[in-house]
Amino acid sequence: MEEYFRIRQEKLDKIKELGVDIYPYSFDKTHDFNEIISKYKDLPEEEFESLTVEFRVAGRIVAVRDMGKSTFVHLFDGQEKLQIYVRKDKMEEIDYNVFKLLDIGDIIGVSGRLFRTRTGELTILISSLTFLAKSFHPLPEKWHGLQDKELRYRQRYLDLIVNGDTRRIFHLRSMIIQKIRMFFYEKGFKEVETPMMQPIAGGAAARPFVTHHNALDMQLFLRVAPELYLKRLLVGGMEKIFEINRNFRNEGVSQMHNPEFTMIEFYQLFKDFNDNIELTEELLNGLNKEFLENDTIEWEGNEISMKTPFPRKKFMELISEKSGVPVGDLWDEEKLKSHIVEKLPEEECPPTFGKMLELMFDVYVEDSLQQPTFVTDYPVVISPLSKVSRNNSMETERFELFVGGMEIANGFSELNDPIDQRGRFEAQLQDREKGDDEAQLMDLDFLNALEHGMPPAAGEGIGIDRLIMLYTGATSIKEVILFPLLRIKA
């Protein structure tokens, strides 16, 4: 690699000796490649001769086919490839001399006229060339290049250059987020932003990242969720709000987990969890029409129907159905503990009743939820921010949407009783004392906000990265995050 660098540095020095600005400040582009391809790909042959348009385009050299006095070159502009045709007798001598010093990977701007080759390929016969930047390293070989997954994630810039599937995923990611944002705008929601650094990490059961503010000499946490701040805005009378932003959870890395991830959380006053289930289905219907054929996703060898409405199944009943443990025994902490110790010896028995229930769900239920399913009626003990069910005082008006064995969304009728909320926080503190380091802390300022009165409300969070995994067919969250967290190489 050092030899490549040396040779290319020498070529750059020679280009500079020709009097060329080797790092110009700009280039006056007139067309993108996809614009040229879409507009002129079906142009009748006889009309090319009458084209008076000068095409000024720029891109990275990704392929060269030298034919002596003429050369065909493929440029890549980040989205599409376009061929250019270089002939010595059609260019200024200095431009041709620069061209002879170029390497694959270099970035150039060219101008010229458009024609179609005998093989039918749109091509620009260039009349001038502008050197824009030197690549000191060779690109990965076209057919056997950047296949190592970790290298692709570490050097995403190369991945984007050589892998069309990667470009497709991140193009779709941008389109999906845009579609989601417009859906909520059209529903009358206002987009807001809440703090990333918080004095208390609340709103979700998760380990936070800890940092320190020097000037204020105070400990802060990167947020695990924006929920408690968004609900403060509900107290202030903001009726429909949403936020698309990052959350940070100090947890393991896996196919479905990255410590830094994107979510949308949205809230609406005077609604309950049933309203949000319907809103979620409406949102997904819009995404289906835009990005799917026949409302179907191919996911890890399974065909998943995204056609709504989705079935609703109760949390405790699902565990009972899959594990064979009667629902009544699931509500008995000692019987539940005995089952885990006897039937799941490979699992460490969690320290609290709530964590035991979550373990049972993870082991017996989660992977079975391949088709979209709203899991409802979560126990109070694992839902500290949700309103108690109107039908069962041990359960809450909470749902989670599962697709492909992944939790995609979590929503509920928001708990707005400050006395009940204080009691839930106190129960969480007791769980923390028993060893649950993900249990939520007491947020007195949030309680003070609730004590000023919050109307009935429904809230929900949707994992953007996992949703994009489904719509792009990516089986790892690292495939849909441009720069996933990776261990530093020694």
C-alpha positions in Angstrom: 0.0 0.0 0.0 2.9 2.4 0.7 4.1 1.8 -2.9 0.7 2.6 -4.3 0.7 5.8 -2.3 4.2 6.8 -3.5 3.4 6.2 -7.1 0.2 8.2 -7.0 1.9 11.0 -5.1 4.4 11.2 -7.9 1.6 11.4 -10.5 0.0 14.2 -8.5 3.3 16.1 -8.4 3.5 15.8 -12.2 -0.1 17.1 -12.6 0.9 20.1 -10.4 4.0 20.7 -12.6 1.7 21.1 -15.6 0.3 24.2 -13.8 -3.0 22.6 -12.8 -4.8 23.5 -9.6 -4.7 20.0 -7.9 -7.5 20.9 -5.4 -9.8 23.4 -7.0 -12.5 25.0 -4.9 -15.5 24.2 -7.1 -16.7 22.8 -10.4 -19.7 24.1 -12.3 -21.8 21.0 -12.9 -24.8 21.1 -15.2 -26.2 17.6 -14.9 -26.4 14.6 -12.5 -25.9 11.2 -14.1 -29.4 9.9 -13.3 -30.8 13.1 -14.9 -28.9 12.4 -18.1 -29.9 8.7 -18.2 -33.6 9.2 -17.5 -33.9 12.1 -20.0 -31.8 10.8 -22.9 -31.8 7.0 -22.7 -34.7 6.7 -25.1 -33.8 9.6 -27.4 -33.9 8.6 -31.1 -30.5 8.2 -32.7 -31.0 10.9 -35.2 -31.7 13.5 -32.5 -28.3 13.2 -30.8 -26.6 15.0 -33.7 -28.8 18.0 -33.2 -28.2 18.2 -29.4 -26.6 21.6 -28.6 -26.5 21.1 -24.9 -23.0 21.1 -23.3 -22.9 18.5 -20.5 -20.6 19.3 -17.6 -20.5 16.4 -15.2 -18.2 15.2 -12.4 -17.5 11.8 -10.8 -15.0 9.3 -9.6 -13.1 7.1 -12.1 -14.2 3.5 -11.4 -13.2 1.8 -14.7 -10.9 2.4 -17.6 -10.7 0.7 -21.0 -7.7 2.0 -23.0 -7.8 1.6 -26.7 -4.6 3.5 -27.7 -5.5 6.9 -29.0 -9.0 6.7 -27.4 -10.2 5.5 -24.0 -13.5 4.7 -22.5 -13.9 5.6 -18.8 -16.7 5.0 -16.3 -17.4 7.8 -13.8 -19.5 7.3 -10.7 -21.2 10.3 -9.1 -22.4 8.6 -5.9 -25.7 7.3 -7.4 -25.1 6.3 -11.1 -22.3 5.4 -13.5 -21.8 7.2 -16.8 -19.4 6.5 -19.6 -17.1 9.2 -21.0 -15.0 8.9 -24.2 -11.5 10.4 -24.3 -9.8 11.1 -27.6 -6.5 12.9 -27.9 -7.5 14.9 -31.0 -10.7 16.2 -29.3 -9.0 17.8 -26.2 -6.5 20.5 -25.3 -3.0 19.0 -24.9 -2.8 19.9 -21.2 -6.1 18.2 -20.4 -5.0 15.1 -22.3 -1.6 15.1 -20.4 -3.5 15.3 -17.1 -5.8 12.4 -18.2 -2.7 10.2 -18.8 -1.7 10.7 -15.2 -5.0 9.7 -13.7 -5.8 6.5 -11.7 -8.9 4.6 -10.9 -10.4 6.4 -7.9 -9.5 9.9 -9.0 -12.2 12.5 -9.2 -12.6 14.7 -12.3 -15.0 17.0 -14.0 -15.5 16.9 -17.7 -17.5 18.7 -20.4 -18.6 17.6 -23.8 -21.4 16.4 -26.1 -23.6 13.4 -25.5 -23.9 10.5 -28.0 -24.8 6.8 -27.9 -22.2 4.1 -28.8 -22.7 1.3 -31.2 -23.5 -0.9 -28.1 -26.2 1.5 -27.1 -24.4 3.1 -24.1 -24.9 6.8 -23.4 -21.5 8.4 -23.5 -20.0 11.9 -23.3 -17.3 12.7 -25.8 -15.2 15.1 -23.7 -13.8 18.3 -24.9 -12.3 19.5 -21.6 -11.2 17.9 -18.3 -10.8 19.4 -14.8 -8.8 17.6 -12.2 -10.7 17.7 -8.8 -9.0 15.3 -6.4 -6.5 12.5 -6.2 -7.1 9.0 -4.7 -3.9 7.8 -3.1 -5.3 4.3 -2.5 -6.7 1.8 -5.0 -10.4 1.0 -4.9 -11.5 -2.5 -3.9 -11.4 -4.8 -6.9 -14.8 -4.8 -8.7 -15.9 -8.4 -8.4 -14.1 -9.6 -5.3 -13.6 -6.4 -3.4 -15.3 -5.1 -0.3 -17.0 -8.2 1.0 -15.7 -8.3 4.5 -18.6 -7.0 6.5 -16.6 -5.4 9.3 -14.4 -3.6 6.8 -17.6 -2.4 5.0 -18.9 -0.9 8.2 -15.5 0.7 9.1 -14.9 2.1 5.7 -18.4 2.9 4.7 -17.1 5.4 2.1 -15.7 2.6 0.1 -18.8 0.4 0.7 -20.9 3.2 -0.9 -18.6 3.5 -3.9 -18.4 -0.2 -4.8 -21.7 -1.8 -3.5 -24.9 -0.9 -5.2 -27.0 -2.7 -2.5 -25.5 -0.4 0.2 -26.4 2.7 -1.8 -29.9 1.3 -2.3 -30.4 0.8 1.4 -29.4 4.3 2.4 -31.4 5.8 -0.4 -34.5 4.0 0.9 -33.6 4.9 4.5 -33.7 8.6 3.5 -37.0 8.1 1.6 -38.7 6.2 4.4 -37.8 8.8 7.0 -39.0 11.6 4.7 -42.3 9.7 4.2 -42.7 9.2 8.0 -42.0 12.8 8.7 -44.6 14.0 6.1 -47.2 11.6 7.4 -47.1 13.3 10.8 -46.9 16.8 9.4 -50.1 16.0 7.4 -51.8 14.7 10.5 -51.2 18.1 12.2 -48.3 17.0 14.4 -45.5 19.5 15.3 -41.9 18.4 15.2 -39.9 19.2 18.4 -36.5 18.5 19.9 -35.7 17.6 23.5 -32.4 17.3 25.4 -29.9 14.6 24.5 -28.1 15.2 27.8 -30.3 14.7 30.8 -29.7 14.9 34.6 -31.8 11.8 35.0 -32.0 9.0 32.5 -35.7 8.1 32.2 -38.3 7.1 29.8 -37.1 3.5 29.3 -35.7 0.5 31.1 -32.1 0.7 29.9 -28.5 1.3 31.1 -27.4 4.9 30.2 -24.1 6.3 29.1 -22.7 8.6 31.7 -20.9 11.9 31.1 -19.9 15.0 33.1 -20.4 18.7 32.4 -17.2 20.5 33.6 -18.5 24.0 33.9 -21.6 23.0 35.9 -19.7 20.2 37.7 -22.6 17.9 37.2 -23.2 14.3 36.1 -25.3 13.9 32.9 -26.7 11.0 31.0 -27.1 10.5 27.3 -30.8 10.0 26.9 -32.2 6.5 26.7 -35.5 7.9 25.5 -37.1 11.4 25.1 -40.4 10.3 26.7 -40.4 12.3 29.9 -39.5 15.5 28.2 -42.1 15.1 25.5 -44.8 14.5 28.1 -43.7 17.8 29.8 -44.7 19.4 26.5 -48.1 17.7 26.8 -48.5 19.3 30.2 -47.8 22.6 28.4 -50.6 22.1 26.0 -48.8 21.0 22.9 -51.5 18.6 21.5 -49.8 16.7 18.8 -46.0 16.3 18.8 -43.3 14.1 17.4 -39.5 13.8 17.5 -37.2 11.9 15.2 -33.8 11.6 16.9 -31.1 9.5 18.5 -31.3 7.4 21.7 -28.3 5.9 23.5 -28.3 2.7 25.5 -25.3 1.2 27.1 -26.1 -2.3 26.0 -24.6 -5.1 23.9 -24.2 -5.0 20.1 -26.1 -7.6 18.0 -28.0 -8.0 14.8 -30.8 -5.9 16.2 -29.0 -3.7 18.7 -26.7 -0.7 18.3 -25.9 1.5 21.3 -26.8 4.6 19.3 -30.1 4.3 17.3 -32.8 6.4 15.7 -36.4 6.5 16.9 -39.6 8.4 16.4 -41.7 9.2 19.4 -45.1 10.8 19.0 -47.8 11.8 21.4 -51.3 13.1 21.0 -53.6 14.5 23.7 -57.2 13.2 24.3 -56.3 9.8 22.7 -55.6 6.3 24.1 -53.6 3.3 23.0 -56.3 2.1 20.6 -56.0 5.3 18.7 -52.2 4.9 18.4 -52.6 1.3 17.1 -54.9 2.6 14.4 -52.4 5.5 13.6 -49.5 3.0 13.4 -51.4 0.8 10.9 -52.2 3.9 8.8 -48.6 4.9 8.8 -47.5 1.4 7.7 -50.1 1.3 5.0 -48.6 4.4 3.5 -45.1 2.9 3.7 -46.4 -0.3 2.1 -47.9 1.5 -0.9 -44.7 3.4 -1.4 -42.1 0.7 -0.9 -43.7 -2.7 -1.2 -45.3 -4.9 -3.8 -48.5 -6.6 -2.7 -48.0 -5.5 1.0 -45.3 -8.3 1.3 -41.8 -8.4 2.8 -39.3 -11.1 2.2 -37.5 -11.5 5.5 -34.8 -14.1 6.3 -36.6 -16.7 4.1 -40.0 -15.8 5.4 -42.8 -14.1 3.5 -44.3 -11.5 5.9 -47.7 -9.9 5.1 -47.8 -6.3 6.1 -51.5 -6.0 5.2 -53.5 -4.4 8.0 -55.2 -4.8 10.4 -52.7 -6.8 12.4 -53.9 -9.3 15.1 -53.8 -8.3 18.8 -52.7 -10.9 21.4 -52.3 -10.5 25.1 -48.8 -10.6 26.7 -49.5 -13.1 29.5 -51.7 -15.3 27.3 -48.9 -15.6 24.7 -46.4 -16.6 27.3 -48.8 -19.3 28.6 -49.6 -20.5 25.1 -45.9 -20.9 24.1 -44.5 -22.1 27.5 -47.4 -24.3 28.7 -47.4 -22.5 32.0 -51.0 -21.6 33.1 -51.6 -17.8 33.2 -52.4 -18.1 37.0 -49.0 -19.5 37.7 -47.3 -16.8 35.6 -48.8 -14.3 38.1 -47.2 -16.2 41.0 -43.6 -15.0 41.5 -42.5 -18.1 43.3 -44.0 -20.5 40.7 -42.5 -18.4 37.9 -39.1 -18.5 39.5 -39.3 -22.3 40.0 -40.2 -22.7 36.3 -37.2 -20.7 35.2 -34.8 -22.5 37.5 -36.1 -26.0 36.4 -37.0 -25.5 32.8 -34.5 -22.8 31.7 -31.2 -23.9 33.4 -29.1 -22.1 30.8 -30.7 -18.8 31.8 -29.7 -16.9 34.9 -32.9 -16.3 36.9 -33.5 -12.5 37.0 -33.6 -10.6 40.4 -37.2 -9.2 40.0 -40.6 -10.5 39.0 -40.8 -8.1 36.1 -37.5 -9.3 34.6 -38.7 -12.9 35.0 -41.7 -12.1 32.9 -39.6 -10.4 30.3 -37.3 -13.4 30.2 -40.2 -15.8 29.7 -41.5 -13.6 26.8 -38.0 -13.4 25.2 -37.4 -17.1 25.4 -40.8 -18.5 24.5 -42.6 -15.9 22.4 -40.5 -13.3 20.6 -39.1 -15.4 17.8 -42.5 -16.8 17.0 -43.9 -13.4 16.2 -42.8 -13.3 12.6 -46.1 -12.0 11.2 -47.0 -8.5 12.4 -48.7 -8.8 15.8 -49.7 -6.2 18.4 -48.9 -7.7 21.8 -51.1 -5.9 24.4 -52.0 -5.8 28.1 -48.5 -5.8 29.5 -48.3 -6.2 33.3 -48.0 -3.1 35.5 -44.8 -4.3 37.0 -42.9 -3.9 33.6 -44.9 -0.8 32.4 -44.1 2.0 34.9 -45.3 4.8 32.6 -48.5 3.3 31.3 -52.1 3.7 32.5 -53.7 0.7 34.3 -56.0 -1.3 32.1 -59.7 -0.6 32.3 -60.2 -4.4 32.3 -57.6 -5.7 34.7 -55.8 -3.8 37.5 -52.6 -5.9 37.1 -52.2 -5.0 33.5 -51.8 -1.8 31.5 -53.0 -0.3 28.3 -49.7 -0.9 26.6 -48.9 -2.6 23.3 -45.8 -3.5 21.4 -45.7 -4.3 17.6 -43.6 -7.3 16.6 -42.6 -8.1 13.0 -40.0 -10.6 12.0 -39.4 -11.5 15.6 -38.4 -7.9 16.4 -40.0 -5.3 18.5 -40.8 -2.4 16.2 -43.0 -0.2 18.3 -44.0 0.4 21.9 -47.0 2.5 22.9 -49.5 3.1 25.6 -52.2 5.2 27.1 -50.0 7.5 29.1 -50.1 7.5 32.9 -51.1 11.0 33.9 -51.9 10.4 37.6 -49.0 11.9 39.5 -49.7 9.9 42.7 -49.8 6.6 40.8 -46.7 7.6 38.8 -44.8 8.4 42.1 -45.7 4.9 43.4 -44.5 3.3 40.1 -41.1 5.1 40.4 -40.8 4.0 44.0 -41.4 0.4 42.9 -38.7 0.8 40.2 -36.3 2.0 42.9 -37.0 -1.2 44.9 -36.3 -3.2 41.8 -33.0 -1.4 41.4 -32.1 -2.3 45.0 -32.8 -6.0 44.2 -30.3 -5.8 41.3 -32.2 -4.5 38.3 -29.8 -1.8 37.1 -32.1 -0.9 34.2 -35.0 0.1 36.5 -36.0 3.7 36.2 -35.0 6.5 38.6 -37.2 8.9 40.4 -37.7 12.0 38.3 -39.1 14.7 40.7 -39.2 17.4 38.1 -41.3 15.2 35.8 -43.6 14.4 38.7 -43.9 18.1 39.4 -45.0 18.6 35.8 -47.7 15.9 36.1 -48.9 17.5 39.3 -49.8 20.6 37.2 -52.2 18.4 35.2 -51.7 16.4 32.0 -54.8 15.6 29.9 -55.4 12.0 28.7 -52.8 11.1 26.0 -51.4 8.3 23.9 -47.7 8.0 23.1 -45.6 5.7 21.1 -42.0 5.0 20.0 -41.1 3.3 16.7 -37.5 2.0 16.0 -36.6 3.6 12.7 -33.6 1.4 12.1 -35.5 -1.9 12.6 -38.3 -0.6 10.5 -35.9 0.2 7.7 -34.3 -3.3 8.1 -37.7 -4.8 7.2 -38.4 -2.5 4.2 -34.9 -3.0 2.8 -34.5 -6.7 3.6 -31.4 -6.0 5.7 -30.9 -8.7 8.3 -28.5 -6.7 10.6 -29.0 -3.3 12.0 -25.4 -2.5 11.0 -26.6 -2.6 7.4 -29.0 0.3 7.9 -26.8 2.6 10.1 -24.1 4.4 8.1 -21.5 4.2 10.9 -22.4 1.5 13.5 -20.4 1.2 16.7 -17.5 -1.2 16.3 -14.7 -2.2 18.6 -11.5 -0.2 18.2 -8.9 -2.3 16.4 -5.8 -2.9 18.4 
